[in-house]
Amino acid sequence: MRILLAGAGGQLGRSLRGVLAGHDVVAKTHGELDIADLEAVRAAVAAARPDLVLNAAAYNRVDDAEKDGDDAYRGNALGPRNLALAAAASGAAILHVSTDYVFDGRGSRPYHEFDRPAPRSVYGASKLAGEIAVRELAPRHYVVRTAWVFHEEGANFPRTILSLRDRPEVRVVNDQIGSPTYAPHLAEAIARLLETEAFGTYHFAGAGAASWYEVTCALYERLGVRTPIVPVTTEEFPRPAERPRYSVLATIQEPRIVLPPWQEGLAAFCARLTEPI
Ligand SMILES: NC(=O)c1ccc[n+]([C@@H]2O[C@H](COP(=O)([O-])OP(=O)(O)OC[C@H]3O[C@@H](n4cnc5c(N)ncnc54)[C@H](OP(=O)(O)O)[C@@H]3O)[C@@H](O)[C@H]2O)c1
């Protein structure tokens, strides 16, 4: 398959480049293709003539989005709109990636693909707008929702919390529960999904569930970090954007594609850390 990959420099983009090596991939970083620029997107699709447009690009600065709403919508709604328009016009399918933050997090069982989105943040609302644009404009679409993505390179929670290990203690939220997802595991699941041609919406995230506190405990234990970890509540650690309290993702749409448990992802992350954080 010939694939145009947008957002190729991010955590998922880099991981996809690895697992899609058997395909003919035209990879574009943010510097090479701004998906918010419709003419640039049309030109890239016309030049690549892809069978599939794969969108790994996103504006992911969840807290900044509360004040930079227009930028968040440009990256997360206008960008996918442009890619969907160009894909549909050229006869290509599209795979777009979205987030658990489209849910309000007030549930107590894992969210599946048919649960009703109700975002509580600008970031979540902008990502939901992107999903809707893709569904409306490109009939041959996959929308893959994922969560809590991490990779040994990039901006993510495990790297941030590791960078704080020299403090006397670290305080970590213990009442937000989600699905930590290792980017290469997600990339492998996406590669398998592409073989199915079963278009629709999918939830792919690391198997199991954890709080940020539990992720920190597992990470520090694995790396032999002895810094005391203090569990705190969301109220004790306020952030500009509201986070879902519970946003574990489950799939009933494609139960044959299950990601490894998040602990396996964390083990691979630790094994592949090369540069000091
Ligand atoms: N990270 C998470 O925890 C998480 C959780 C749930 C869902 N997701 C979703 O998973 C997907 C992959 O995320 P990720 O973790 O790989 O994110 P990432 O590491 O932040 O990568 C996103 C990439 O998109 C690029 N980008 C931003 N705006 C762009 C634009 N207008 N045009 C082209 N490229 C642009 C970024 O470039 P710059 O760095 O130059 O801005 C970055 O290289 C996204 O759809 C994201 O919303 C992520």
Ligand as a Chemical Component Dictionary entry (heavy atoms), coordinates in Angstrom:
data_LIG
# 
_chem_comp.id                   LIG 
_chem_comp.type                 NON-POLYMER 
_chem_comp.pdbx_formal_charge   0 
_chem_comp.three_letter_code    LIG 
# 
loop_
_chem_comp_atom.comp_id 
_chem_comp_atom.atom_id 
_chem_comp_atom.alt_atom_id 
_chem_comp_atom.type_symbol 
_chem_comp_atom.charge 
_chem_comp_atom.model_Cartn_x 
_chem_comp_atom.model_Cartn_y 
_chem_comp_atom.model_Cartn_z 
_chem_comp_atom.pdbx_ordinal 
LIG N1  N1  N 0  0.218  11.712 23.516 1  
LIG C1  C1  C 0  -0.848 11.212 24.134 2  
LIG O1  O1  O 0  -0.839 10.950 25.348 3  
LIG C2  C2  C 0  -2.103 10.928 23.361 4  
LIG C3  C3  C 0  -3.247 10.476 24.060 5  
LIG C4  C4  C 0  -4.407 10.205 23.333 6  
LIG C5  C5  C 0  -4.422 10.367 21.958 7  
LIG N2  N2  N 1  -3.307 10.824 21.332 8  
LIG C6  C6  C 0  -3.375 11.022 19.892 9  
LIG O2  O2  O 0  -2.447 10.148 19.280 10 
LIG C7  C7  C 0  -1.956 10.760 18.080 11 
LIG C8  C8  C 0  -0.438 10.737 18.081 12 
LIG O3  O3  O 0  0.015  11.486 19.186 13 
LIG P1  P1  P 0  1.537  11.488 19.644 14 
LIG O4  O4  O 0  1.579  11.059 21.047 15 
LIG O5  O5  O -1 2.376  10.806 18.642 16 
LIG O6  O6  O 0  1.780  13.065 19.597 17 
LIG P2  P2  P 0  3.138  13.895 19.414 18 
LIG O7  O7  O 0  4.308  13.087 19.833 19 
LIG O8  O8  O 0  2.847  15.207 20.061 20 
LIG O9  O9  O 0  3.206  14.078 17.847 21 
LIG C9  C9  C 0  2.312  14.895 17.163 22 
LIG C10 C10 C 0  3.044  15.424 15.965 23 
LIG O10 O10 O 0  2.124  16.233 15.224 24 
LIG C11 C11 C 0  2.829  17.383 14.812 25 
LIG N3  N3  N 0  1.903  18.462 14.494 26 
LIG C12 C12 C 0  1.264  19.315 15.319 27 
LIG N4  N4  N 0  0.502  20.170 14.608 28 
LIG C13 C13 C 0  0.667  19.835 13.316 29 
LIG C14 C14 C 0  0.161  20.359 12.099 30 
LIG N5  N5  N 0  -0.685 21.412 12.072 31 
LIG N6  N6  N 0  0.552  19.789 10.932 32 
LIG C15 C15 C 0  1.406  18.735 10.926 33 
LIG N7  N7  N 0  1.939  18.204 12.047 34 
LIG C16 C16 C 0  1.556  18.760 13.231 35 
LIG C17 C17 C 0  3.741  17.709 15.967 36 
LIG O11 O11 O 0  4.782  18.560 15.546 37 
LIG P3  P3  P 0  5.366  19.673 16.573 38 
LIG O12 O12 O 0  6.024  18.906 17.648 39 
LIG O13 O13 O 0  6.276  20.450 15.675 40 
LIG O14 O14 O 0  4.179  20.467 17.030 41 
LIG C18 C18 C 0  4.238  16.308 16.334 42 
LIG O15 O15 O 0  5.346  15.935 15.556 43 
LIG C19 C19 C 0  -2.591 12.158 18.031 44 
LIG O16 O16 O 0  -3.754 12.122 17.266 45 
LIG C20 C20 C 0  -2.960 12.409 19.466 46 
LIG O17 O17 O 0  -4.000 13.356 19.609 47 
LIG C21 C21 C 0  -2.143 11.091 21.978 48 
# 
loop_
_chem_comp_bond.comp_id 
_chem_comp_bond.atom_id_1 
_chem_comp_bond.atom_id_2 
_chem_comp_bond.value_order 
_chem_comp_bond.pdbx_ordinal 
LIG N1  C1  SING 1  
LIG C1  O1  DOUB 2  
LIG C1  C2  SING 3  
LIG C2  C3  SING 4  
LIG C2  C21 DOUB 5  
LIG C3  C4  DOUB 6  
LIG C4  C5  SING 7  
LIG C5  N2  DOUB 8  
LIG N2  C6  SING 9  
LIG N2  C21 SING 10 
LIG C6  O2  SING 11 
LIG C6  C20 SING 12 
LIG O2  C7  SING 13 
LIG C7  C8  SING 14 
LIG C7  C19 SING 15 
LIG C8  O3  SING 16 
LIG O3  P1  SING 17 
LIG P1  O4  DOUB 18 
LIG P1  O5  SING 19 
LIG P1  O6  SING 20 
LIG O6  P2  SING 21 
LIG P2  O7  DOUB 22 
LIG P2  O8  SING 23 
LIG P2  O9  SING 24 
LIG O9  C9  SING 25 
LIG C9  C10 SING 26 
LIG C10 O10 SING 27 
LIG C10 C18 SING 28 
LIG O10 C11 SING 29 
LIG C11 N3  SING 30 
LIG C11 C17 SING 31 
LIG N3  C12 SING 32 
LIG N3  C16 SING 33 
LIG C12 N4  DOUB 34 
LIG N4  C13 SING 35 
LIG C13 C14 SING 36 
LIG C13 C16 DOUB 37 
LIG C14 N5  SING 38 
LIG C14 N6  DOUB 39 
LIG N6  C15 SING 40 
LIG C15 N7  DOUB 41 
LIG N7  C16 SING 42 
LIG C17 O11 SING 43 
LIG C17 C18 SING 44 
LIG O11 P3  SING 45 
LIG P3  O12 DOUB 46 
LIG P3  O13 SING 47 
LIG P3  O14 SING 48 
LIG C18 O15 SING 49 
LIG C19 O16 SING 50 
LIG C19 C20 SING 51 
LIG C20 O17 SING 52 
# 
